[in-house]
Amino acid sequence: MSSPLRLGIAGLGTVGVGVVRIVQSHATMLALRAGRPIRITAVCANSRKKKRGIDISDYAWEYDPVALARRDDVDVVIELMGGENGAAKALVEAALKNGKDVVTANKALLAHHGHALAALAENHQRSLRFEAAVAGGIPVIKALTEGLAGNRIQRVMGVMNGTCNYILTRMESAGLPYDTVFEEAGKLGFLEADPNLDVGGIDAGHKLSLLSAIAFGTKVDFDSVVLQGIGAVSIDDIKLARDMGYAIKLLGVAQMTGRGLEQRMTPCLVPETHPLGQLQGGTNMVVIEGDAVGQIVLRGAGAGEGPTASAVLGDVMDIARGLRLPTFGQPADTLAEAPAAVVSTGAPWYLRMVLLDKPGALAKIATILGDSGVSIDRLRQYQHEDAHAPVLIVTHKASSDDIALALERFADSGVMVGAPVALRIEEV
């Protein structure tokens, strides 16, 4: 059997502990599958005395991540610290420059610096792998770069933040308002330290930008991802959507169009009969459409110790077997600078609003929609006992720009109470 592959782990939080557990408990199995032993030789974290429920006494200890990257007894650096800059970026750069392969779960780092780091890895003939950065335990990176390599990818979409999916499905199942479930999710430890990373769509947007780069052969462009969080979605929206045969999801969609690369992470209505519409709890799902394979659906745990550590080990095993691929599926210098689509693909829209109950109010809204280039497919006014009339409108296909124009004009209409809710109805 070949010489051991020696791992240095930076970050001993939930995922780091999970990686140690797998390496320790499955040592024989990993060696047989990789053709060589997989061993941890060094670790790095802020506190050596912290109780983690694992035995790390046999491993060398480093407080400085860059020092870990320079060790002669480390072949692969596993970066599990997080953060788009600072120590994580310094560690990955130092590791690659010192001839180490790198495995990371850091989506923010790659969303902001992925192209430069991919080029650095290739210049030093090293691997930079990140399966664990997108959709937890789902092997979507491997699916795109290997299993579907013979396809021209037409669209990638999915639910990529388990916290948001938990909140939306919990609101529906328990009939609870957003604020109550948000607080509940925080107490359960589901939210990031900055909750807006989750509920604002930023975390999922990072993931979508990485999938886009692989799917369409483009440079990572997180700044062009249209982001909208789930904070405006009410229990009323969830109930009304379900009455029409839809579920509301924070849905990421990426596709190359004649207008450029379209990337958006926004709340959408999807058919309740589609696997996306049936997705419950903290589970993730990625749907990939290729010209040869058609539509495939990948579903699994999007976070947690075991699933994410599993993805890390998948990358480690590929390196142990000698499998080397460009970071984003093709050489970094061939990745295109794709223009961002200014206007998204047209779709029907769900519009919920409250109007003053007075003659001509509804006609005024209909006129604004028509003048904005938006036609009405369905309209329903709900019974009410006060001077405020709830109204639901479903439009025919319209561009996001036309909807934005209509919303802007609504604000000056004099008949609108509060802000309307506008959600895209995605054709999946």
C-alpha positions as CSV (number, residue, x, y, z in Angstrom):
1,M,0.0,0.0,0.0
2,S,1.2,3.5,-0.8
3,S,2.4,6.0,1.8
4,P,-0.2,7.7,4.0
5,L,-2.0,10.9,2.9
6,R,-1.4,13.3,5.8
7,L,-4.0,15.8,6.8
8,G,-3.8,19.1,8.6
9,I,-7.1,20.4,9.9
10,A,-7.7,24.1,10.5
11,G,-10.8,24.6,12.5
12,L,-12.2,22.1,15.1
13,G,-15.8,23.2,15.2
14,T,-18.8,21.0,14.3
15,V,-17.4,20.0,10.9
16,G,-13.8,19.6,12.0
17,V,-14.8,17.3,14.8
18,G,-16.9,15.4,12.3
19,V,-13.9,14.9,10.0
20,V,-11.8,13.6,12.9
21,R,-14.5,11.2,13.9
22,I,-14.8,9.7,10.4
23,V,-11.0,9.4,9.9
24,Q,-10.6,7.7,13.3
25,S,-13.6,5.4,13.1
26,H,-13.3,4.4,9.4
27,A,-9.5,4.2,9.1
28,T,-9.4,0.7,7.6
29,M,-12.3,1.3,5.2
30,L,-10.8,4.6,4.0
31,A,-7.4,3.0,3.4
32,L,-8.9,0.2,1.3
33,R,-11.0,2.6,-0.8
34,A,-8.2,5.1,-1.3
35,G,-5.4,2.6,-1.8
36,R,-3.4,4.3,1.0
37,P,-3.9,5.2,4.6
38,I,-5.6,8.5,5.5
39,R,-4.0,10.0,8.6
40,I,-4.4,13.3,10.6
41,T,-1.0,14.6,11.6
42,A,-1.7,18.2,12.8
43,V,-4.6,20.4,13.8
44,C,-5.2,24.0,14.4
45,A,-7.8,25.9,16.5
46,N,-8.1,28.8,18.9
47,S,-8.3,26.7,22.1
48,R,-6.4,23.5,22.8
49,K,-8.2,22.8,26.1
50,K,-11.8,23.0,24.8
51,K,-13.7,19.7,25.3
52,R,-14.7,18.4,21.9
53,G,-15.6,14.8,22.5
54,I,-12.7,13.5,20.4
55,D,-9.1,12.5,21.1
56,I,-6.6,14.8,19.4
57,S,-3.7,14.0,21.7
58,D,-1.7,12.2,19.0
59,Y,-1.8,15.2,16.6
60,A,0.6,18.1,16.4
61,W,-1.0,21.4,17.5
62,E,-0.7,24.8,15.8
63,Y,-2.3,28.0,16.9
64,D,-1.3,29.8,13.7
65,P,-3.1,28.5,10.6
66,V,-0.3,29.6,8.2
67,A,2.2,27.6,10.3
68,L,0.0,24.5,9.7
69,A,0.2,25.2,6.0
70,R,4.0,25.1,6.1
71,R,4.4,21.9,8.0
72,D,6.5,19.2,6.2
73,D,4.2,16.4,7.6
74,V,1.0,17.8,6.0
75,D,0.0,16.9,2.4
76,V,-3.5,18.2,2.5
77,V,-4.8,21.2,4.4
78,I,-8.5,21.1,5.3
79,E,-9.8,24.6,5.9
80,L,-12.9,24.7,8.2
81,M,-12.5,28.1,9.9
82,G,-14.9,30.1,7.7
83,G,-14.8,33.7,6.7
84,E,-14.2,35.3,3.3
85,N,-10.9,37.0,4.2
86,G,-8.4,37.0,7.1
87,A,-7.0,33.8,8.5
88,A,-8.9,31.5,6.1
89,K,-7.7,33.2,3.0
90,A,-4.2,33.5,4.3
91,L,-4.2,29.8,5.1
92,V,-5.4,28.6,1.7
93,E,-3.0,30.8,-0.1
94,A,-0.1,29.7,2.0
95,A,-1.0,26.0,1.7
96,L,-1.2,26.2,-2.1
97,K,2.1,28.1,-2.3
98,N,3.8,25.5,-0.1
99,G,2.7,22.6,-2.3
100,K,-0.3,21.4,-0.3
101,D,-3.6,20.4,-1.7
102,V,-6.6,22.2,-0.1
103,V,-10.1,21.0,0.8
104,T,-12.5,23.7,2.1
105,A,-16.1,24.1,3.2
106,N,-15.8,27.9,2.9
107,K,-18.4,29.1,0.4
108,A,-17.9,32.8,1.3
109,L,-14.2,32.6,0.6
110,L,-14.7,31.0,-2.8
111,A,-17.6,33.2,-3.8
112,H,-15.4,36.3,-3.3
113,H,-11.9,34.9,-4.2
114,G,-12.6,31.6,-6.1
115,H,-11.2,32.5,-9.4
116,A,-7.9,33.9,-8.0
117,L,-7.5,30.9,-5.7
118,A,-8.3,28.4,-8.5
119,A,-5.6,30.1,-10.7
120,L,-3.2,29.9,-7.8
121,A,-3.9,26.2,-7.3
122,E,-3.4,25.4,-10.9
123,N,-0.1,27.5,-11.1
124,H,1.2,25.3,-8.3
125,Q,-0.2,22.1,-9.7
126,R,-2.4,21.5,-6.6
127,S,-6.0,20.7,-6.0
128,L,-8.5,23.0,-4.5
129,R,-11.7,21.1,-3.7
130,F,-14.9,22.4,-2.1
131,E,-17.7,19.8,-2.2
132,A,-18.6,20.7,1.4
133,A,-19.2,24.3,0.6
134,V,-22.4,23.7,-1.4
135,A,-25.5,21.8,-0.2
136,G,-23.8,19.9,2.7
137,G,-23.7,16.2,2.0
138,I,-25.1,16.4,-1.5
139,P,-22.4,15.6,-4.0
140,V,-23.5,18.3,-6.4
141,I,-20.0,19.5,-7.3
142,K,-18.9,16.0,-8.3
143,A,-22.1,15.6,-10.3
144,L,-21.5,18.7,-12.3
145,T,-17.7,18.3,-12.9
146,E,-17.7,14.6,-13.5
147,G,-21.0,12.8,-13.9
148,L,-22.6,15.5,-16.1
149,A,-19.4,16.6,-17.8
150,G,-20.8,15.5,-21.2
151,N,-23.8,17.9,-20.9
152,R,-24.3,21.5,-21.8
153,I,-26.0,22.7,-18.6
154,Q,-29.2,24.7,-19.3
155,R,-30.3,25.5,-15.8
156,V,-29.3,25.0,-12.2
157,M,-31.8,25.7,-9.4
158,G,-32.4,24.6,-5.9
159,V,-33.1,25.1,-2.2
160,M,-29.7,25.7,-0.7
161,N,-30.3,27.0,2.7
162,G,-31.8,24.6,5.2
163,T,-32.6,27.3,7.8
164,C,-34.9,29.2,5.3
165,N,-36.6,26.0,4.3
166,Y,-37.1,25.0,7.9
167,I,-38.7,28.4,8.6
168,L,-41.0,28.4,5.6
169,T,-42.2,24.8,6.1
170,R,-42.5,25.3,9.9
171,M,-44.7,28.4,9.3
172,E,-47.0,26.3,7.1
173,S,-47.2,23.2,9.2
174,A,-47.7,25.0,12.6
175,G,-49.6,28.0,11.2
176,L,-47.1,30.3,12.9
177,P,-46.0,33.8,11.8
178,Y,-42.4,34.5,10.5
179,D,-41.2,36.3,13.6
180,T,-42.2,33.4,15.9
181,V,-40.5,30.8,13.8
182,F,-37.4,33.0,13.3
183,E,-37.0,33.2,17.0
184,E,-37.5,29.5,17.3
185,A,-34.8,28.8,14.7
186,G,-32.4,30.9,16.7
187,K,-33.0,29.0,19.9
188,L,-32.5,25.7,18.1
189,G,-29.1,27.0,16.8
190,F,-30.1,27.0,13.1
191,L,-29.2,30.6,12.4
192,E,-25.7,32.0,11.6
193,A,-24.2,34.5,14.1
194,D,-25.4,37.1,11.6
195,P,-28.9,35.8,10.8
196,N,-29.1,37.8,7.6
197,L,-26.6,35.4,6.0
198,D,-29.4,32.9,6.2
199,V,-32.7,34.7,5.9
200,G,-31.3,37.4,3.6
201,G,-30.3,34.8,1.1
202,I,-26.6,35.6,1.2
203,D,-25.4,32.2,2.3
204,A,-27.4,30.5,-0.4
205,G,-26.3,33.1,-2.9
206,H,-22.7,32.2,-2.3
207,K,-23.5,28.6,-3.1
208,L,-25.4,29.5,-6.3
209,S,-22.5,31.6,-7.6
210,L,-20.2,28.6,-7.2
211,L,-22.5,26.3,-9.0
212,S,-23.0,28.8,-11.8
213,A,-19.2,29.0,-12.4
214,I,-19.0,25.2,-12.9
215,A,-22.2,24.8,-14.8
216,F,-21.6,27.6,-17.4
217,G,-17.8,27.8,-17.4
218,T,-17.7,31.4,-16.1
219,K,-15.8,33.3,-13.4
220,V,-17.5,33.3,-10.0
221,D,-19.6,36.4,-9.9
222,F,-21.4,36.6,-6.6
223,D,-21.9,40.4,-6.9
224,S,-24.3,39.8,-9.8
225,V,-26.6,37.4,-7.8
226,V,-30.0,39.0,-7.3
227,L,-30.7,38.5,-3.6
228,Q,-34.0,38.8,-1.7
229,G,-34.6,37.3,1.7
230,I,-37.7,35.6,3.1
231,G,-38.5,38.3,5.8
232,A,-41.5,39.7,3.8
233,V,-43.2,36.3,3.4
234,S,-46.2,36.0,5.7
235,I,-48.3,33.1,6.8
236,D,-51.0,34.5,4.6
237,D,-48.8,34.2,1.5
238,I,-48.0,30.6,2.4
239,K,-51.7,29.7,2.8
240,L,-52.7,31.5,-0.4
241,A,-49.9,29.9,-2.4
242,R,-51.0,26.5,-1.1
243,D,-54.6,27.2,-2.1
244,M,-53.4,27.7,-5.7
245,G,-51.3,24.5,-5.6
246,Y,-47.9,26.1,-4.9
247,A,-45.3,26.2,-2.1
248,I,-43.0,29.1,-1.3
249,K,-39.3,28.4,-1.3
250,L,-36.1,30.5,-1.2
251,L,-35.1,29.3,-4.6
252,G,-31.8,29.8,-6.4
253,V,-31.9,29.8,-10.2
254,A,-28.9,30.2,-12.6
255,Q,-29.2,30.0,-16.4
256,M,-27.3,31.4,-19.4
257,T,-29.6,33.5,-21.5
258,G,-29.2,35.7,-24.6
259,R,-29.0,38.7,-22.2
260,G,-26.2,37.2,-20.1
261,L,-25.9,35.0,-17.0
262,E,-29.0,35.1,-14.8
263,Q,-28.4,34.4,-11.1
264,R,-31.1,35.0,-8.5
265,M,-31.8,33.8,-5.0
266,T,-35.3,34.9,-4.1
267,P,-38.5,33.6,-2.6
268,C,-40.6,31.9,-5.3
269,L,-43.7,29.9,-5.8
270,V,-43.1,26.4,-7.1
271,P,-45.7,23.7,-7.9
272,E,-46.5,21.6,-4.8
273,T,-46.3,18.5,-7.0
274,H,-42.7,19.1,-7.9
275,P,-39.9,17.6,-5.6
276,L,-38.9,21.2,-4.8
277,G,-42.4,22.0,-3.6
278,Q,-42.5,18.9,-1.4
279,L,-39.2,19.6,0.3
280,Q,-39.6,19.8,4.1
281,G,-37.5,21.0,7.0
282,G,-33.8,21.7,6.8
283,T,-33.2,19.5,3.8
284,N,-31.5,20.9,0.6
285,M,-32.3,20.1,-3.0
286,V,-30.5,20.9,-6.2
287,V,-32.1,20.4,-9.6
288,I,-29.8,20.3,-12.7
289,E,-31.0,20.4,-16.3
290,G,-28.6,19.2,-19.1
291,D,-29.2,19.0,-22.8
292,A,-28.5,15.2,-22.8
293,V,-29.6,14.0,-19.4
294,G,-32.7,16.2,-19.0
295,Q,-33.6,17.1,-15.4
296,I,-32.1,15.4,-12.4
297,V,-32.8,16.0,-8.7
298,L,-30.3,15.7,-5.9
299,R,-31.7,15.8,-2.3
300,G,-30.1,15.5,1.1
301,A,-28.9,17.1,4.3
302,G,-27.6,20.6,3.7
303,A,-25.6,21.0,6.9
304,G,-24.5,19.4,10.1
305,E,-21.5,17.5,11.4
306,G,-22.0,14.2,9.5
307,P,-23.2,15.4,6.1
308,T,-20.6,18.2,5.8
309,A,-17.8,16.1,7.1
310,S,-18.8,13.4,4.6
311,A,-18.4,15.9,1.7
312,V,-15.0,16.9,3.0
313,L,-13.8,13.2,3.1
314,G,-15.1,12.7,-0.4
315,D,-12.7,15.4,-1.6
316,V,-9.9,13.9,0.5
317,M,-10.5,10.5,-1.0
318,D,-10.2,11.9,-4.6
319,I,-6.9,13.5,-3.7
320,A,-5.7,10.3,-2.2
321,R,-6.6,8.4,-5.4
322,G,-4.7,10.9,-7.5
323,L,-7.8,12.4,-9.1
324,R,-7.0,16.0,-10.0
325,L,-9.5,18.3,-11.7
326,P,-9.5,22.1,-12.2
327,T,-11.3,23.8,-9.3
328,F,-14.3,24.8,-11.4
329,G,-14.2,21.9,-13.9
330,Q,-12.0,23.6,-16.5
331,P,-8.8,25.6,-16.3
332,A,-9.2,28.9,-14.5
333,D,-7.8,30.9,-17.4
334,T,-10.6,29.6,-19.7
335,L,-13.4,30.7,-17.4
336,A,-15.4,33.4,-19.2
337,E,-16.3,36.8,-18.0
338,A,-20.0,36.4,-18.5
339,P,-22.1,39.6,-18.5
340,A,-24.8,39.6,-15.9
341,A,-28.4,39.5,-17.3
342,V,-29.9,42.9,-16.7
343,V,-33.5,41.6,-17.0
344,S,-34.5,38.2,-15.7
345,T,-36.5,35.7,-17.8
346,G,-40.2,36.4,-17.8
347,A,-42.5,34.5,-15.5
348,P,-46.0,34.8,-13.9
349,W,-46.0,36.7,-10.6
350,Y,-48.0,36.5,-7.4
351,L,-49.0,39.9,-6.1
352,R,-50.7,40.3,-2.7
353,M,-51.8,43.7,-1.6
354,V,-54.2,45.6,0.6
355,L,-56.3,48.4,-1.0
356,L,-58.5,51.1,0.4
357,D,-62.0,49.9,0.0
358,K,-63.3,52.7,-2.2
359,P,-64.7,53.0,-5.7
360,G,-62.1,52.8,-8.5
361,A,-59.2,51.4,-6.3
362,L,-59.0,48.1,-8.0
363,A,-59.4,49.7,-11.4
364,K,-56.5,52.0,-10.7
365,I,-54.3,49.0,-9.8
366,A,-55.3,47.2,-13.0
367,T,-54.5,50.3,-15.0
368,I,-51.1,50.7,-13.4
369,L,-50.3,47.0,-14.2
370,G,-51.4,47.5,-17.8
371,D,-49.4,50.7,-18.3
372,S,-46.3,48.8,-16.9
373,G,-46.6,46.0,-19.4
374,V,-48.1,43.5,-17.0
375,S,-51.4,41.7,-17.8
376,I,-53.6,40.0,-15.2
377,D,-54.3,36.3,-15.4
378,R,-56.3,35.8,-12.1
379,L,-57.6,38.3,-9.6
380,R,-59.4,37.7,-6.3
381,Q,-60.7,40.1,-3.7
382,Y,-61.2,38.6,-0.2
383,Q,-64.1,39.3,2.1
384,H,-63.3,41.9,4.8
385,E,-65.0,43.8,7.5
386,D,-63.1,47.1,7.6
387,A,-62.0,49.7,5.1
388,H,-59.0,47.7,3.9
389,A,-59.6,45.2,1.1
390,P,-57.1,42.2,0.7
391,V,-56.5,41.5,-3.0
392,L,-54.5,38.7,-4.7
393,I,-53.4,39.0,-8.4
394,V,-51.6,36.4,-10.5
395,T,-50.1,37.9,-13.6
396,H,-49.3,36.4,-17.0
397,K,-45.6,36.2,-17.8
398,A,-43.8,39.5,-17.0
399,S,-40.2,40.6,-16.6
400,S,-38.9,41.6,-13.2
401,D,-38.3,45.1,-14.5
402,D,-42.0,45.5,-15.5
403,I,-43.1,44.2,-12.1
404,A,-40.7,46.6,-10.3
405,L,-42.1,49.5,-12.4
406,A,-45.6,48.6,-11.4
407,L,-44.7,48.3,-7.7
408,E,-43.1,51.7,-7.9
409,R,-46.2,53.2,-9.3
410,F,-48.4,51.4,-6.7
411,A,-46.6,53.5,-4.1
412,D,-48.0,56.7,-5.6
413,S,-51.4,55.4,-6.4
414,G,-53.1,56.7,-3.3
415,V,-55.1,53.4,-2.9
416,M,-52.5,51.1,-1.5
417,V,-52.3,50.2,2.3
418,G,-48.7,49.2,3.2
419,A,-46.3,47.6,0.8
420,P,-47.4,44.8,-1.6
421,V,-45.7,41.4,-1.7
422,A,-44.4,40.3,-5.1
423,L,-43.2,36.7,-5.6
424,R,-42.1,35.1,-8.8
425,I,-43.9,31.9,-9.9
426,E,-41.1,29.7,-11.1
427,E,-41.7,27.2,-13.9
428,V,-39.9,24.1,-12.8
